[in-house]
């Protein structure tokens, strides 16, 4: 983490806002992985703001999904859903099918946490329609496992 923060400082001194945004995203992702959710949230939001300032809509949109995951871990499901939906909207705008599938799976996980398995199934069915185009076995398995979990909660 320290090396990334040093790189962030260097990029900030050099005036590379795009590189700075990438560094902040990496700090946010690492902070998320170690459970430092407030740091992850700060870094993620700074990253998205910098990307937006550089008119880099695609990475900004992907970053919104990361922020949504942080809010989910903090138990703020409404904000989590809002950010993940915004990321999904961005992925659709840029026809990024992998990001669409990832966001749909993340929404389904969130709906399951909220006790809404029917909504989870809707998201997962939409994600499943992307199987052929995305062709990512990890995503596809995640979608199928999510569908099995949601259906079991509905007693199906």
N, CA, C and O of each residue as an XYZ file, in Angstrom:
624
protein
N       0.833     -1.182      0.000
C       0.000      0.000      0.000
C       0.880      1.248      0.000
O       0.571      2.230     -0.675
N       1.966      1.207      0.751
C       2.844      2.362      0.849
C       3.424      2.714     -0.520
O       3.550      3.893     -0.853
N       3.773      1.712     -1.305
C       4.330      1.966     -2.639
C       3.311      2.662     -3.536
O       3.667      3.554     -4.306
N       2.055      2.260     -3.439
C       1.013      2.887     -4.255
C       0.805      4.333     -3.811
O       0.615      5.221     -4.642
N       0.840      4.566     -2.500
C       0.673      5.935     -2.011
C       1.825      6.829     -2.459
O       1.616      8.008     -2.746
N       3.040      6.280     -2.521
C       4.175      7.055     -3.021
C       3.988      7.358     -4.510
O       4.279      8.463     -4.969
N       3.502      6.374     -5.251
C       3.223      6.581     -6.670
C       2.139      7.640     -6.845
O       2.231      8.482     -7.739
N       1.123      7.603     -6.004
C       0.054      8.604     -6.024
C       0.629     10.000     -5.839
O       0.272     10.923     -6.570
N       1.514     10.157     -4.869
C       2.131     11.467     -4.625
C       2.943     11.920     -5.826
O       2.908     13.092     -6.200
N       3.668     10.996     -6.428
C       4.467     11.321     -7.610
C       3.567     11.742     -8.771
O       3.845     12.731     -9.450
N       2.499     10.996     -8.995
C       1.577     11.330    -10.086
C       0.897     12.672     -9.831
O       0.672     13.442    -10.765
N       0.571     12.953     -8.570
C      -0.050     14.232     -8.238
C       0.924     15.381     -8.507
O       0.531     16.421     -9.035
N       2.195     15.191     -8.143
C       3.211     16.229     -8.404
C       3.407     16.455     -9.902
O       3.651     17.577    -10.346
N       3.296     15.380    -10.665
C       3.499     15.475    -12.119
C       2.260     15.983    -12.844
O       2.301     16.221    -14.051
N       1.170     16.148    -12.125
C      -0.049     16.676    -12.730
C      -0.828     15.671    -13.557
O      -1.683     16.057    -14.354
N      -0.543     14.380    -13.379
C      -1.250     13.349    -14.139
C      -2.502     12.927    -13.370
O      -2.465     11.997    -12.565
N      -3.601     13.620    -13.628
C      -4.858     13.344    -12.922
C      -5.382     11.943    -13.229
O      -5.926     11.275    -12.350
N      -5.218     11.501    -14.467
C      -5.696     10.168    -14.838
C      -4.925      9.100    -14.060
O      -5.525      8.176    -13.510
N      -3.580      9.227    -14.014
C      -2.764      8.264    -13.267
C      -3.083      8.329    -11.775
O      -3.118      7.309    -11.087
N      -3.313      9.547    -11.292
C      -3.677      9.730     -9.895
C      -4.992      9.001     -9.590
O      -5.134      8.365     -8.546
N      -5.945      9.103    -10.516
C      -7.226      8.410    -10.348
C      -7.035      6.897    -10.321
O      -7.674      6.202     -9.531
N      -6.159      6.388    -11.182
C      -5.871      4.947    -11.190
C      -5.239      4.511     -9.867
O      -5.588      3.469     -9.314
N      -4.300      5.328     -9.368
C      -3.660      5.010     -8.085
C      -4.686      4.983     -6.958
O      -4.677      4.081     -6.119
N      -5.565      5.976     -6.946
C      -6.600      6.032     -5.909
C      -7.536      4.837     -5.995
O      -7.961      4.296     -4.974
N      -7.856      4.427     -7.218
C      -8.704      3.240     -7.366
C      -8.008      2.028     -6.752
O      -8.631      1.229     -6.052
N      -6.713      1.903     -7.021
C      -5.971      0.765     -6.484
C      -5.922      0.824     -4.947
O      -6.061     -0.203     -4.282
N      -5.725      2.017     -4.395
C      -5.736      2.176     -2.938
C      -7.117      1.788     -2.397
O      -7.221      1.109     -1.376
N      -8.169      2.223     -3.087
C      -9.521      1.868     -2.666
C      -9.756      0.373     -2.701
O     -10.331     -0.191     -1.770
N      -9.314     -0.273     -3.769
C      -9.507     -1.718     -3.887
C      -8.739     -2.483     -2.812
O      -9.265     -3.424     -2.218
N      -7.495     -2.075     -2.566
C      -6.702     -2.742     -1.525
C      -7.301     -2.491     -0.141
O      -7.345     -3.396      0.693
N      -7.756     -1.276      0.099
C      -8.375     -0.955      1.381
C      -9.630     -1.790      1.587
O      -9.901     -2.251      2.696
N     -10.392     -1.983      0.524
C     -11.590     -2.818      0.597
C     -11.206     -4.243      0.979
O     -11.836     -4.857      1.840
N     -10.172     -4.759      0.331
C      -9.751     -6.142      0.572
C      -9.317     -6.378      2.012
O      -9.507     -7.471      2.545
N      -8.732     -5.357      2.651
C      -8.271     -5.542      4.032
C      -9.315     -5.082      5.051
O      -9.070     -5.113      6.257
N     -10.482     -4.655      4.555
C     -11.576     -4.299      5.450
C     -11.559     -2.862      5.952
O     -12.293     -2.523      6.880
N     -10.732     -2.015      5.351
C     -10.698     -0.602      5.729
C     -11.685      0.136      4.817
O     -11.289      0.822      3.874
N     -12.978     -0.023      5.122
C     -14.029      0.419      4.215
C     -14.142      1.939      4.095
O     -14.476      2.448      3.025
N     -13.870      2.658      5.167
C     -13.968      4.114      5.066
C     -12.843      4.679      4.193
O     -13.055      5.624      3.434
N     -11.672      4.106      4.305
C     -10.569      4.519      3.428
C     -10.891      4.130      1.981
O     -10.631      4.897      1.054
N     -11.455      2.946      1.798
C     -11.837      2.502      0.460
C     -12.862      3.457     -0.143
O     -12.787      3.798     -1.324
N     -13.805      3.879      0.666
C     -14.839      4.795      0.201
C     -14.238      6.147     -0.204
O     -14.552      6.678     -1.269
N     -13.376      6.695      0.651
C     -12.729      7.979      0.326
C     -11.922      7.890     -0.959
O     -12.047      8.738     -1.842
N     -11.090      6.852     -1.057
C     -10.232      6.704     -2.235
C     -11.077      6.469     -3.487
O     -10.789      7.027     -4.546
N     -12.119      5.645     -3.366
C     -12.983      5.373     -4.516
C     -13.686      6.621     -5.014
O     -13.767      6.857     -6.219
N     -14.190      7.411     -4.095
C     -14.882      8.642     -4.498
C     -13.921      9.645     -5.113
O     -14.251     10.300     -6.102
N     -12.724      9.769     -4.529
C     -11.723     10.666     -5.116
C     -11.356     10.205     -6.522
O     -11.204     11.020     -7.432
N     -11.216      8.900     -6.691
C     -10.870      8.344     -7.995
C     -11.942      8.669     -9.029
O     -11.630      9.141    -10.122
N     -13.195      8.419     -8.688
C     -14.301      8.696     -9.605
C     -14.344     10.183     -9.946
O     -14.528     10.546    -11.108
N     -14.178     11.041     -8.948
C     -14.192     12.481     -9.211
C     -13.081     12.895    -10.167
O     -13.301     13.710    -11.063
N     -11.890     12.334     -9.979
C     -10.784     12.662    -10.882
C     -11.050     12.146    -12.298
O     -10.806     12.853    -13.275
N     -11.549     10.916    -12.403
C     -11.878     10.384    -13.731
C     -12.912     11.268    -14.415
O     -12.778     11.592    -15.595
N     -13.938     11.655    -13.673
C     -14.971     12.516    -14.260
C     -14.383     13.853    -14.693
O     -14.755     14.386    -15.738
N     -13.459     14.400    -13.890
C     -12.801     15.648    -14.238
C     -11.947     15.543    -15.490
O     -11.717     16.534    -16.184
N     -11.483     14.344    -15.771
C     -10.682     14.084    -16.975
C     -11.563     13.608    -18.137
O     -11.052     13.230    -19.192
N     -12.870     13.627    -17.943
C     -13.850     13.170    -18.944
C     -13.620     11.708    -19.324
O     -13.839     11.302    -20.466
N     -13.175     10.935    -18.343
C     -12.951      9.500    -18.534
C     -14.172      8.778    -17.973
O     -14.140      8.246    -16.863
N     -15.237      8.769    -18.748
C     -16.521      8.252    -18.262
C     -16.499      6.754    -17.980
O     -17.078      6.302    -16.992
N     -15.841      5.985    -18.835
C     -15.863      4.534    -18.647
C     -15.223      4.129    -17.322
O     -15.857      3.405    -16.554
N     -13.978      4.566    -17.009
C     -13.422      4.159    -15.709
C     -14.170      4.776    -14.529
O     -14.235      4.179    -13.455
N     -14.734      5.965    -14.723
C     -15.530      6.557    -13.645
C     -16.742      5.677    -13.359
O     -17.071      5.430    -12.199
N     -17.403      5.208    -14.406
C     -18.568      4.345    -14.242
C     -18.231      3.041    -13.554
O     -18.982      2.570    -12.700
N     -17.099      2.453    -13.925
C     -16.680      1.207    -13.271
C     -16.383      1.461    -11.793
O     -16.673      0.617    -10.945
N     -15.809      2.613    -11.490
C     -15.504      2.952    -10.107
C     -16.748      3.104     -9.244
O     -16.709      2.860     -8.038
N     -17.855      3.509     -9.866
C     -19.108      3.631     -9.117
C     -19.528      2.282     -8.536
O     -20.047      2.210     -7.422
N     -19.299      1.220     -9.302
C     -19.629     -0.113     -8.808
C     -18.797     -0.486     -7.592
O     -19.298     -1.111     -6.658
N     -17.515     -0.098     -7.605
C     -16.654     -0.362     -6.443
C     -17.170      0.361     -5.207
O     -17.180     -0.196     -4.110
N     -17.598      1.609     -5.394
C     -18.151      2.374     -4.269
C     -19.408      1.682     -3.739
O     -19.631      1.624     -2.530
N     -20.219      1.163     -4.647
C     -21.416      0.436     -4.230
C     -21.089     -0.767     -3.360
O     -21.785     -1.042     -2.382
N     -20.032     -1.483     -3.716
C     -19.632     -2.642     -2.915
C     -19.198     -2.231     -1.510
O     -19.455     -2.942     -0.539
N     -18.537     -1.075     -1.412
C     -18.125     -0.589     -0.096
C     -19.360     -0.264      0.750
O     -19.450     -0.654      1.914
N     -20.305      0.455      0.146
C     -21.529      0.784      0.884
C     -22.253     -0.485      1.330
O     -22.831     -0.524      2.416
N     -22.223     -1.519      0.495
C     -22.872     -2.779      0.876
C     -22.212     -3.362      2.124
O     -22.901     -3.834      3.028
N     -20.889     -3.330      2.173
C     -20.187     -3.855      3.348
C     -20.463     -3.028      4.586
O     -20.429     -3.541      5.705
N     -20.737     -1.743      4.385
C     -21.060     -0.868      5.516
C     -22.525     -0.986      5.935
O     -22.948     -0.368      6.912
N     -23.303     -1.790      5.185
C     -24.707     -2.004      5.519
C     -25.644     -0.938      4.982
O     -26.827     -0.937      5.321
N     -25.146     -0.034      4.154
C     -25.968      1.020      3.560
C     -26.432      0.529      2.187
O     -25.877      0.904      1.155
N     -27.454     -0.309      2.204
C     -27.882     -0.989      0.986
C     -28.515     -0.058     -0.042
O     -28.407     -0.305     -1.243
N     -29.166      0.994      0.404
C     -29.777      1.929     -0.553
C     -28.702      2.639     -1.365
O     -28.796      2.711     -2.591
N     -27.676      3.164     -0.689
C     -26.572      3.796     -1.419
C     -25.843      2.777     -2.280
O     -25.452      3.073     -3.410
N     -25.662      1.582     -1.745
C     -24.982      0.528     -2.508
C     -25.721      0.267     -3.818
O     -25.113      0.227     -4.887
N     -27.021      0.091     -3.724
C     -27.822     -0.192     -4.925
C     -27.749      0.972     -5.907
O     -27.646      0.758     -7.115
N     -27.801      2.184     -5.406
C     -27.746      3.362     -6.266
C     -26.437      3.413     -7.056
O     -26.444      3.637     -8.266
N     -25.325      3.206     -6.368
C     -24.022      3.254     -7.050
C     -23.859      2.102     -8.037
O     -23.341      2.296     -9.137
N     -24.293      0.916     -7.655
C     -24.161     -0.231     -8.561
C     -25.043     -0.033     -9.793
O     -24.630     -0.371    -10.902
N     -26.250      0.508     -9.617
C     -27.123      0.774    -10.770
C     -26.508      1.816    -11.700
O     -26.598      1.698    -12.922
N     -25.880      2.841    -11.112
C     -25.217      3.854    -11.943
C     -24.060      3.242    -12.720
O     -23.831      3.593    -13.877
N     -23.333      2.335    -12.090
C     -22.246      1.641    -12.775
C     -22.796      0.762    -13.901
O     -22.213      0.693    -14.983
N     -23.910      0.100    -13.640
C     -24.563     -0.720    -14.662
C     -24.993      0.138    -15.846
O     -24.814     -0.245    -17.003
N     -25.555      1.289    -15.546
C     -25.978      2.213    -16.612
C     -24.779      2.636    -17.460
O     -24.882      2.701    -18.685
N     -23.663      2.919    -16.830
C     -22.444      3.287    -17.550
C     -21.947      2.123    -18.411
O     -21.562      2.316    -19.564
N     -21.959      0.921    -17.847
C     -21.508     -0.256    -18.597
C     -22.377     -0.476    -19.833
O     -21.879     -0.858    -20.892
N     -23.661     -0.236    -19.689
C     -24.563     -0.362    -20.848
C     -24.249      0.703    -21.892
O     -24.251      0.426    -23.091
N     -23.981      1.912    -21.433
C     -23.661      3.004    -22.355
C     -22.436      2.662    -23.204
O     -22.394      2.963    -24.397
N     -21.442      2.031    -22.579
C     -20.207      1.699    -23.281
C     -20.193      0.265    -23.799
O     -19.161     -0.222    -24.261
N     -21.332     -0.406    -23.722
C     -21.483     -1.780    -24.200
C     -20.423     -2.716    -23.605
O     -19.902     -3.599    -24.288
N     -20.118     -2.507    -22.332
C     -19.157     -3.338    -21.625
C     -19.926     -4.495    -20.983
O     -20.443     -4.372    -19.873
N     -19.992     -5.602    -21.689
C     -20.817     -6.725    -21.259
C     -20.310     -7.382    -19.982
O     -21.108     -7.805    -19.145
N     -18.990     -7.471    -19.823
C     -18.435     -8.057    -18.600
C     -18.807     -7.219    -17.380
O     -19.196     -7.750    -16.340
N     -18.683     -5.904    -17.525
C     -19.028     -5.014    -16.411
C     -20.532     -5.066    -16.133
O     -20.960     -4.970    -14.982
N     -21.322     -5.219    -17.185
C     -22.769     -5.361    -16.983
C     -23.060     -6.613    -16.161
O     -23.820     -6.567    -15.193
N     -22.454     -7.723    -16.552
C     -22.694     -8.966    -15.844
C     -22.231     -8.862    -14.391
O     -22.924     -9.321    -13.483
N     -21.063     -8.260    -14.172
C     -20.548     -8.095    -12.813
C     -21.515     -7.251    -11.971
O     -21.813     -7.599    -10.828
N     -21.996     -6.154    -12.535
C     -22.918     -5.289    -11.793
C     -24.239     -5.989    -11.508
O     -24.802     -5.829    -10.425
N     -24.732     -6.753    -12.454
C     -25.979     -7.491    -12.230
C     -25.801     -8.524    -11.119
O     -26.697     -8.713    -10.296
N     -24.659     -9.184    -11.094
C     -24.384    -10.136    -10.017
C     -24.272     -9.412     -8.678
O     -24.783     -9.888     -7.664
N     -23.600     -8.255     -8.677
C     -23.472     -7.492     -7.431
C     -24.836     -7.011     -6.935
O     -25.102     -7.023     -5.733
N     -25.691     -6.592     -7.853
C     -27.049     -6.207     -7.462
C     -27.797     -7.392     -6.866
O     -28.511     -7.251     -5.873
N     -27.628     -8.555     -7.474
C     -28.333     -9.731     -6.955
C     -27.852    -10.079     -5.555
O     -28.657    -10.437     -4.696
N     -26.551     -9.978     -5.317
C     -26.028    -10.223     -3.964
C     -26.645     -9.238     -2.971
O     -27.018     -9.605     -1.857
N     -26.740     -8.010     -3.393
C     -27.318     -6.975     -2.539
C     -28.793     -7.276     -2.252
O     -29.243     -7.152     -1.113
N     -29.542     -7.672     -3.284
C     -30.954     -8.000     -3.080
C     -31.112     -9.184     -2.130
O     -32.042     -9.212     -1.324
N     -30.207    -10.164     -2.219
C     -30.274    -11.291     -1.292
C     -30.023    -10.828      0.140
O     -30.697    -11.279      1.066
N     -29.061     -9.936      0.325
C     -28.797     -9.391      1.659
C     -30.017     -8.647      2.199
O     -30.273     -8.641      3.403
N     -30.758     -8.029      1.299
C     -31.930     -7.253      1.688
C     -33.174     -8.122      1.839
O     -34.253     -7.619      2.150
N     -33.022     -9.433      1.617
C     -34.153    -10.339      1.749
C     -35.128    -10.251      0.585
O     -36.327    -10.469      0.758
N     -34.611     -9.929     -0.614
C     -35.445     -9.780     -1.806
C     -34.987    -10.762     -2.901
O     -34.465    -10.345     -3.936
N     -35.186    -12.064     -2.663
C     -34.696    -13.047     -3.637
C     -35.339    -12.927     -5.011
O     -34.697    -13.256     -6.008
N     -36.581    -12.468     -5.101
C     -37.225    -12.315     -6.416
C     -36.491    -11.290     -7.268
O     -36.287    -11.497     -8.464
N     -36.094    -10.179     -6.644
C     -35.341     -9.163     -7.371
C     -33.961     -9.693     -7.753
O     -33.440     -9.378     -8.823
N     -33.373    -10.503     -6.868
C     -32.070    -11.109     -7.173
C     -32.186    -11.991     -8.405
O     -31.313    -11.965     -9.273
N     -33.239    -12.759     -8.489
C     -33.444    -13.641     -9.638
C     -33.584    -12.830    -10.923
O     -33.044    -13.219    -11.959
N     -34.301    -11.711    -10.870
C     -34.434    -10.846    -12.055
C     -33.058    -10.395    -12.544
O     -32.764    -10.473    -13.736
N     -32.224     -9.926    -11.628
C     -30.879     -9.467    -12.001
C     -30.042    -10.614    -12.554
O     -29.329    -10.453    -13.545
N     -30.133    -11.766    -11.908
C     -29.333    -12.908    -12.344
C     -29.802    -13.460    -13.678
O     -28.983    -13.906    -14.481
N     -31.109    -13.441    -13.931
C     -31.594    -13.879    -15.240
C     -31.066    -12.955    -16.334
O     -30.713    -13.409    -17.422
N     -31.015    -11.659    -16.040
C     -30.460    -10.718    -17.012
C     -28.958    -10.984    -17.211
O     -28.459    -10.939    -18.336
N     -28.252    -11.258    -16.123
C     -26.825    -11.585    -16.220
C     -26.621    -12.859    -17.032
O     -25.682    -12.951    -17.823
N     -27.496    -13.836    -16.839
C     -27.373    -15.112    -17.555
C     -27.524    -14.927    -19.064
O     -26.939    -15.679    -19.843
N     -28.299    -13.937    -19.474
C     -28.460    -13.684    -20.910
C     -27.161    -13.187    -21.555
O     -27.042    -13.165    -22.780
N     -26.202    -12.795    -20.736
C     -24.913    -12.310    -21.245
C     -23.862    -13.415    -21.332
O     -22.752    -13.169    -21.805
N     -24.195    -14.637    -20.881
C     -23.236    -15.743    -20.848
C     -22.446    -15.894    -22.147
O     -21.215    -15.877    -22.140
N     -23.142    -16.039    -23.226
C     -22.490    -16.334    -24.502
C     -21.579    -15.198    -24.931
O     -20.455    -15.427    -25.378
N     -22.068    -13.972    -24.793
C     -21.283    -12.819    -25.230
C     -20.058    -12.602    -24.336
O     -18.982    -12.273    -24.835
N     -20.210    -12.782    -23.036
C     -19.107    -12.515    -22.115
C     -18.119    -13.677    -22.110
O     -16.907    -13.463    -22.141
N     -18.629    -14.894    -22.073
C     -17.810    -16.097    -22.089
C     -16.739    -16.080    -21.000
O     -15.580    -16.404    -21.257
N     -17.125    -15.707    -19.801
C     -16.224    -15.702    -18.656
C     -16.743    -16.746    -17.680
O     -17.782    -16.554    -17.048
N     -16.022    -17.841    -17.560
C     -16.497    -18.956    -16.737
C     -16.716    -18.553    -15.284
O     -17.678    -19.000    -14.659
N     -15.836    -17.716    -14.738
C     -15.988    -17.295    -13.343
C     -17.287    -16.518    -13.151
O     -18.026    -16.761    -12.196
N     -17.563    -15.583    -14.060
C     -18.807    -14.816    -13.973
C     -20.003    -15.740    -14.148
O     -20.980    -15.644    -13.406
N     -19.927    -16.635    -15.129
C     -21.056    -17.518    -15.398
C     -21.352    -18.432    -14.214
O     -22.513    -18.652    -13.868
N     -20.308    -18.959    -13.600
C     -20.503    -19.814    -12.423
C     -21.103    -18.998    -11.276
O     -21.987    -19.474    -10.565
N     -20.617    -17.764    -11.101
C     -21.163    -16.897    -10.060
C     -22.644    -16.627    -10.260
O     -23.419    -16.611     -9.304
N     -23.028    -16.416    -11.510
C     -24.440    -16.182    -11.821
C     -25.273    -17.416    -11.501
O     -26.341    -17.303    -10.900
N     -24.801    -18.577    -11.893
C     -25.539    -19.815    -11.633
C     -25.655    -20.104    -10.137
O     -26.712    -20.520     -9.663
N     -24.573    -19.883     -9.400
C     -24.618    -20.082     -7.951
C     -25.587    -19.096     -7.291
O     -26.321    -19.450     -6.368
N     -25.571    -17.859     -7.782
C     -26.498    -16.862     -7.255
C     -27.946    -17.243     -7.518
O     -28.804    -17.089     -6.649
N     -28.216    -17.745     -8.728
C     -29.574    -18.188     -9.055
C     -30.015    -19.330     -8.137
O     -31.155    -19.359     -7.673
N     -29.100    -20.269     -7.881
C     -29.425    -21.397     -7.002
C     -29.741    -20.895     -5.588
O     -30.691    -21.361     -4.960
N     -28.945    -19.950     -5.092
C     -29.169    -19.399     -3.753
C     -30.515    -18.671     -3.678
O     -31.291    -18.883     -2.746
N     -30.786    -17.810     -4.671
C     -32.033    -17.039     -4.664
C     -33.250    -17.954     -4.767
O     -34.252    -17.744     -4.083
N     -33.158    -18.963     -5.621
C     -34.291    -19.883     -5.764
C     -34.504    -20.702     -4.510
O     -35.644    -20.992     -4.146
N     -33.418    -21.082     -3.837
C     -33.576    -21.855     -2.598
C     -34.252    -20.993     -1.517
O     -35.012    -21.507     -0.696
N     -33.973    -19.695     -1.524
C     -34.611    -18.817     -0.547
C     -36.094    -18.625     -0.836
O     -36.881    -18.304      0.054
N     -36.456    -18.828     -2.097
C     -37.878    -18.758     -2.443
C     -38.567    -20.119     -2.333
O     -39.774    -20.241     -2.540
N     -37.766    -21.145     -2.000
C     -38.320    -22.489     -1.865
C     -38.553    -23.156     -3.203
O     -39.416    -24.026     -3.318
N     -37.800    -22.765     -4.215
C     -37.973    -23.357     -5.550
C     -36.961    -24.456     -5.796
O     -36.959    -25.064     -6.866
